Amino acid sequence: MVDADVIVVGAGPTGLMLASELRLAGVRPLVLERQPARRDTPKAGGLGGQILQLLDYRGLLERFEAACTDPVPAPRFPFGGVHLDLTRLTDPPMRALPLPQPMLERLLEERAGELGVDIDRGHEVAGVSQDDGAVIVDVRGPDGPYRVTSHYLVGCDGARSRVRDRAGIPFPGTTYPEVNRLAQITLPDTVAVLGNGDLDVPGFGVIPAGFTRTDRGLLGVGATPTSKVVSLYTIEDETTEYDDDTPMTVAELQGSVRRVLGADLPLGEPLRLSRFTFKARQAERYRDGRILLAGDAAHLFPATGVALNAGMLDAVNLAWKLAADVHGWAPAGLLDTYHDERQLAGARTMLHTQAQVALRRGHDPAAEALRQVLQELLVDEQPLRRMGALVAGSDTRYAMPGANPHALAGTFAADLTLHTDRGTTTVAELMHTARPLLLDLADRPELRERAQSWRQRVEVHTAQCDDRPADALLIRPDAHIAWAATIDEPADSAGPALREALSGWFGTP
Ligand SMILES: Cc1cc2nc3c(=O)[nH]c(=O)nc-3n(C[C@H](O)[C@H](O)[C@H](O)COP(=O)(O)OP(=O)(O)OC[C@H]3O[C@@H](n4cnc5c(N)ncnc54)[C@H](O)[C@@H]3O)c2cc1C
C-alpha cells in the first residue's frame, strides 16, 4: 500500500500544470514544494507558443488573457539577433501573452485549487529511491523529516533537479558563459535623460541609447526624457554559475555596467531585476522506472521565450498516460511514449535555440552576413511561417504506430467548428474535460460501433464541419491526433485501424 498514486515534486509552472491535468484525469496527486510561500521572483515575462492553444482547449485562455495588460496576437521574436516579425502574417503560427511568471503561477495555482489539488508547501524532497513496486521519498517538512511512498514520482523541480540527480539520469550539454542582466529601474536626479534617449552621466559623459558593444560585453539602454524609469540590459561572458532563484541586486547590476562600459552609473529604485544564464542541456531519459522528469528538470534551452511552453506541454503529455497506468488500463509501452514524444519535442526546441546561440554569439563579418541572409529570408511568408511554427513548438509530429498513418496522425488537432444534433460546438470546447475524443465527421455508424466498447474512456461525437479534414479523428487528451480516417476510406480498412488505435492508446476495453 502506497501513500499516493503520484507525487509531483515542485509547484512551478510545470508541476502545477501537471497536478491539474492529473486531477482532470481522475488522479489525486501529492504536490511537495520546498518554498513555504509562492515566490515572486521575476523570471519569465510571458508565455507563448502552442501551450496557449492547449490552454484554450482547457477553457483557461480567457482567464489568462484577462490577467494580461495587453495580449499579443503575434510577437516580434528576437531570434538570436535576427528579427522574427510574425505580425507580418495574417494568421500567425504563434501568439504570446505578456503574463509575468509570478502571475502565471498564481493563476495555475488557483486552477489547481479549484480542481482539488493540495500543495504541501515547505516540504523539501531530500531523497528519492525506487524498487519494483514503489518510489520511496524522504522529505524535510516543517515538523521534521518523514517518508512517503507512491506508485510514481515526477520531478518538476527545476534546473538543478534533485530528483534527476538521485535517479542518476545524466543531463549532458553545454553551459554558455553569457550572463544576461535585465532591469527596470529609476535614475537619480543627477543622471539626465536627453531628448534622444541618451543618458548624461556626471563624471563620465554620454551613454548612448540602444545597444553599445564593448570588448567586455554589451549594454542596452532604453529611456525617455518623460520618465525616470529606464530599462537596462547587460550581457557579459562570465564563468560564475548563478542559481535562477537567487535574486539579483542593484549592486550586481551596477558592477556589470561598470565592467562592460567602465562607467559608474548611479541607480535608484528597482522595479524589476532579473538575471539569466543560458544552458543547452537535455535529460538522457525522461523516465527511469517509476521516476519521470518534466520541465526545466528535463531540459534547458539557450534562448528565451520557449522554456515554459516546453515544460507545460510535457506536463499535458504525461498526465493522461500516468493516469491510465494508475487506473490500471494503460496499454503496454504507453508511459514510454512520454519520453519518445517529449524528448523529440525538446530536441526540436534545442535545435532552434542552439541556432540562435550561433547567430547571437557570432561577432565577425561572416556571422553578420549569416544574420543578414537569414533576415532577408524571413521576410517571405513561407520561411517566416515555418520558423514561427518551430518556435511555437507546433511543428512536432509524434510518430504514430501502424503501417501507413494518415498525414494528420501525430499532429496537434486544429480547432474546428462542429455542428452536432445538440447545437454548434468546437474541438476546443469538447476538450475542456481532457477526455479522449472520437469525432465522427462523416456519419459513419460502423466507426461509432467499433468505439462502443471504449465508451467509458473515449467520448464519441458525430458532427459536421466545413472542409472536413478526415472522415473521423481520434484525439488524445493532449490534443494530438492518434488516428484519422481518410475521406471515404472503406469500412473494412478504417474499422480495424480504428480498433488498433483505440487499443494501442486506450487499452483493452
Ligand atoms: C530571468 C528569467 C527569465 C526567463 N524568461 C523566460 C521567458 O520569457 N519565457 C519562458 O518560457 N521561460 C523563461 N524563463 C524560464 C522559466 O522561468 C522556466 O523555464 C520555468 O520556471 C520552469 O518551470 P518549472 O516548473 O519546470 O521549474 P521551476 O520554475 O524552476 O520550478 C521548480 C519548483 O520546484 C521546487 N523545488 C526544487 N527542488 C525541490 C525539492 N527538492 N523539493 C521540493 N520542491 C523543490 C522549486 O522551489 C520550484 O518551485 C526565464 C527564466 C529566468 C530565470
The ligand as an SDF file (V2000), in Angstrom:
LIG
                    3D

 53 58  0  0  0  0  0  0  0  0999 V2000
   15.2140   35.7660  -15.6870 C   0  0  0  0  0  0  0  0  0  0  0  0
   14.4990   34.6470  -16.3650 C   0  0  0  0  0  0  0  0  0  0  0  0
   13.7090   34.9430  -17.4790 C   0  0  0  0  0  0  0  0  0  0  0  0
   13.0170   33.9180  -18.1050 C   0  0  0  0  0  0  0  0  0  0  0  0
   12.2420   34.2320  -19.1820 N   0  0  0  0  0  0  0  0  0  0  0  0
   11.5080   33.2700  -19.7660 C   0  0  0  0  0  0  0  0  0  0  0  0
   10.6090   33.5900  -20.8200 C   0  0  0  0  0  0  0  0  0  0  0  0
   10.4950   34.7420  -21.2450 O   0  0  0  0  0  0  0  0  0  0  0  0
    9.8710   32.5840  -21.3650 N   0  0  0  0  0  0  0  0  0  0  0  0
    9.9670   31.2980  -20.9280 C   0  0  0  0  0  0  0  0  0  0  0  0
    9.2710   30.4230  -21.4460 O   0  0  0  0  0  0  0  0  0  0  0  0
   10.7970   30.9720  -19.9060 N   0  0  0  0  0  0  0  0  0  0  0  0
   11.5670   31.9090  -19.3150 C   0  0  0  0  0  0  0  0  0  0  0  0
   12.3870   31.5860  -18.2940 N   0  0  0  0  0  0  0  0  0  0  0  0
   12.4700   30.1740  -17.8650 C   0  0  0  0  0  0  0  0  0  0  0  0
   11.2930   29.7910  -16.9590 C   0  0  0  0  0  0  0  0  0  0  0  0
   11.2820   30.6410  -15.8530 O   0  0  0  0  0  0  0  0  0  0  0  0
   11.4530   28.3340  -16.5200 C   0  0  0  0  0  0  0  0  0  0  0  0
   11.5390   27.5430  -17.6870 O   0  0  0  0  0  0  0  0  0  0  0  0
   10.3170   27.8410  -15.6500 C   0  0  0  0  0  0  0  0  0  0  0  0
   10.3050   28.4350  -14.3910 O   0  0  0  0  0  0  0  0  0  0  0  0
   10.4410   26.3250  -15.4690 C   0  0  0  0  0  0  0  0  0  0  0  0
    9.3540   25.8630  -14.7450 O   0  0  0  0  0  0  0  0  0  0  0  0
    9.4510   24.5090  -13.9120 P   0  0  0  0  0  0  0  0  0  0  0  0
    8.1540   24.3800  -13.2010 O   0  0  0  0  0  0  0  0  0  0  0  0
    9.8840   23.4070  -14.8030 O   0  0  0  0  0  0  0  0  0  0  0  0
   10.6370   24.7390  -12.8950 O   0  0  0  0  0  0  0  0  0  0  0  0
   10.7700   25.8790  -11.7850 P   0  0  0  0  0  0  0  0  0  0  0  0
   10.0220   27.0840  -12.1550 O   0  0  0  0  0  0  0  0  0  0  0  0
   12.2270   26.0120  -11.5070 O   0  0  0  0  0  0  0  0  0  0  0  0
   10.0450   25.2590  -10.5260 O   0  0  0  0  0  0  0  0  0  0  0  0
   10.6330   24.2160   -9.7700 C   0  0  0  0  0  0  0  0  0  0  0  0
    9.9620   24.1900   -8.4070 C   0  0  0  0  0  0  0  0  0  0  0  0
   10.4470   23.0540   -7.6980 O   0  0  0  0  0  0  0  0  0  0  0  0
   10.7410   23.4480   -6.3680 C   0  0  0  0  0  0  0  0  0  0  0  0
   11.7780   22.5140   -5.8720 N   0  0  0  0  0  0  0  0  0  0  0  0
   13.0530   22.4180   -6.2860 C   0  0  0  0  0  0  0  0  0  0  0  0
   13.6850   21.4420   -5.6070 N   0  0  0  0  0  0  0  0  0  0  0  0
   12.7750   20.9060   -4.7550 C   0  0  0  0  0  0  0  0  0  0  0  0
   12.8270   19.8570   -3.7890 C   0  0  0  0  0  0  0  0  0  0  0  0
   13.9600   19.1520   -3.5830 N   0  0  0  0  0  0  0  0  0  0  0  0
   11.7120   19.5590   -3.0870 N   0  0  0  0  0  0  0  0  0  0  0  0
   10.5580   20.2480   -3.3050 C   0  0  0  0  0  0  0  0  0  0  0  0
   10.4520   21.2720   -4.1770 N   0  0  0  0  0  0  0  0  0  0  0  0
   11.5490   21.5820   -4.9170 C   0  0  0  0  0  0  0  0  0  0  0  0
   11.2220   24.8750   -6.5070 C   0  0  0  0  0  0  0  0  0  0  0  0
   11.1100   25.5660   -5.2680 O   0  0  0  0  0  0  0  0  0  0  0  0
   10.2780   25.4100   -7.5690 C   0  0  0  0  0  0  0  0  0  0  0  0
    9.0970   25.9270   -7.0250 O   0  0  0  0  0  0  0  0  0  0  0  0
   13.1180   32.5740  -17.6390 C   0  0  0  0  0  0  0  0  0  0  0  0
   13.9110   32.2830  -16.5320 C   0  0  0  0  0  0  0  0  0  0  0  0
   14.6050   33.2980  -15.9080 C   0  0  0  0  0  0  0  0  0  0  0  0
   15.4500   32.9580  -14.7080 C   0  0  0  0  0  0  0  0  0  0  0  0
  1  2  1  0
  2  3  1  0
  2 52  2  0
  3  4  2  0
  4  5  1  0
  4 50  1  0
  5  6  2  0
  6  7  1  0
  6 13  1  0
  7  8  2  0
  7  9  1  0
  9 10  1  0
 10 11  2  0
 10 12  1  0
 12 13  2  0
 13 14  1  0
 14 15  1  0
 14 50  1  0
 15 16  1  0
 16 17  1  0
 16 18  1  0
 18 19  1  0
 18 20  1  0
 20 21  1  0
 20 22  1  0
 22 23  1  0
 23 24  1  0
 24 25  2  0
 24 26  1  0
 24 27  1  0
 27 28  1  0
 28 29  2  0
 28 30  1  0
 28 31  1  0
 31 32  1  0
 32 33  1  0
 33 34  1  0
 33 48  1  0
 34 35  1  0
 35 36  1  0
 35 46  1  0
 36 37  1  0
 36 45  1  0
 37 38  2  0
 38 39  1  0
 39 40  1  0
 39 45  2  0
 40 41  1  0
 40 42  2  0
 42 43  1  0
 43 44  2  0
 44 45  1  0
 46 47  1  0
 46 48  1  0
 48 49  1  0
 50 51  2  0
 51 52  1  0
 52 53  1  0
M  END
$$$$
